[in-house]
Amino acid sequence: MHRHERHHDHRSGQTLAELRDALTAGFWDERYGGSDRVWSGRPNQRLVEQVADLEPGTALDVACGEGADAVWLAKQGWRVTAVDVSQVALAKVAAHADEQGVGDRLRIGFYDALADPRPAGRRTFDLVTVSFLHVPVPDFAAIYRGIAEAVAPGGRLLVTAHHPDDVATGARHDHGPGLMFEPDRVLETLGVDRPGEADGKDGTWEVEVADTPVREQESADGPLVVRDTVVRLRRR
Ligand SMILES: C[S@@+](CC[C@H](N)C(=O)[O-])C[C@H]1O[C@@H](n2cnc3c(N)ncnc32)[C@H](O)[C@@H]1O
């Protein structure tokens, strides 16, 4: 990993090193330490939608943040491992799980995607979910392939992200060049064809969802329409 390269991007003015700084424990510990709750505390809508038709089993929530998704999954009967680079966030996850009475079904673990992209070593899970982990383009393939390795045979990978259209519509400020992505980025990275394409029925992954749905989000200026990238793959 070339942590100190300084590729300059003229569009946003952010170097690769600066983009990677936003993926460090220091950055996120400060963010999570500065406030009681950074995110809403509610599970992500896309996770709730996509898990509705799955039988609970083992789940890995990658870059879990404050753990609303992980705690929600545990309450649905999943045995959850929640990993993140921020120990401050992980401590909140453990506390939330205990408060909600699911501490026995949820484990926390440290994961630094830049140091080792595999979130759980050789362990595999029935569901691996990763929501809003936006990484620099040069790091994307290694990190998302590492995350995908944690899916057990017959298990699912669920990727949810902000869609780049949100910058064009003004719904969201640009996080940095190429950080938000479309479903195709995930499919291409994992060597998956879209459903209906010639090779779509072969290979490691079956595409169950590759979609870009919109939803309404509250903002200081009223409701805002935002678009998500949602990819759900099943490992054969
Ligand atoms: C936008 S938040 C999303 C949190 C959560 N998934 C959610 O949907 O609420 C991004 C998360 O990625 C984590 N993260 C950032 N850099 C990371 C890294 N290098 N390795 C693992 N997690 C990282 C942050 O600590 C943060 O919790």
The ligand as a MOL file (V3000), in Angstrom:
LIG
                    3D

  0  0  0     0  0            999 V3000
M  V30 BEGIN CTAB
M  V30 COUNTS 27 29 0 0 0
M  V30 BEGIN ATOM
M  V30 1 C -20.0070 6.8970 6.0700 0
M  V30 2 S -19.5910 5.8700 7.4360 0 CHG=1
M  V30 3 C -20.8030 4.5650 7.3020 0
M  V30 4 C -21.0760 3.8790 8.5900 0
M  V30 5 C -22.1520 2.8010 8.5490 0
M  V30 6 N -21.8510 1.7510 7.6030 0
M  V30 7 C -23.4890 3.4020 8.2190 0
M  V30 8 O -24.0430 3.1460 7.1530 0
M  V30 9 O -23.9880 4.1580 9.0580 0 CHG=-1
M  V30 10 C -18.0930 5.1200 6.9130 0
M  V30 11 C -17.4840 4.1790 7.9300 0
M  V30 12 O -16.2830 3.6340 7.3910 0
M  V30 13 C -15.3510 3.4910 8.4400 0
M  V30 14 N -14.0090 3.4630 7.8490 0
M  V30 15 C -13.3400 4.5020 7.3440 0
M  V30 16 N -12.1100 4.1270 6.9540 0
M  V30 17 C -12.0260 2.7980 7.2000 0
M  V30 18 C -10.9850 1.8470 7.0370 0
M  V30 19 N -9.7630 2.1910 6.5590 0
M  V30 20 N -11.2230 0.5710 7.3830 0
M  V30 21 C -12.4300 0.2200 7.9190 0
M  V30 22 N -13.4390 1.0850 8.1290 0
M  V30 23 C -13.2350 2.3610 7.7740 0
M  V30 24 C -15.5850 4.7220 9.3020 0
M  V30 25 O -15.0930 4.5830 10.6260 0
M  V30 26 C -17.0880 4.8560 9.2430 0
M  V30 27 O -17.6880 4.1970 10.3300 0
M  V30 END ATOM
M  V30 BEGIN BOND
M  V30 1 1 1 2
M  V30 2 1 2 3
M  V30 3 1 2 10
M  V30 4 1 3 4
M  V30 5 1 4 5
M  V30 6 1 5 6
M  V30 7 1 5 7
M  V30 8 2 7 8
M  V30 9 1 7 9
M  V30 10 1 10 11
M  V30 11 1 11 12
M  V30 12 1 11 26
M  V30 13 1 12 13
M  V30 14 1 13 14
M  V30 15 1 13 24
M  V30 16 1 14 15
M  V30 17 1 14 23
M  V30 18 2 15 16
M  V30 19 1 16 17
M  V30 20 1 17 18
M  V30 21 2 17 23
M  V30 22 1 18 19
M  V30 23 2 18 20
M  V30 24 1 20 21
M  V30 25 2 21 22
M  V30 26 1 22 23
M  V30 27 1 24 25
M  V30 28 1 24 26
M  V30 29 1 26 27
M  V30 END BOND
M  V30 END CTAB
M  END
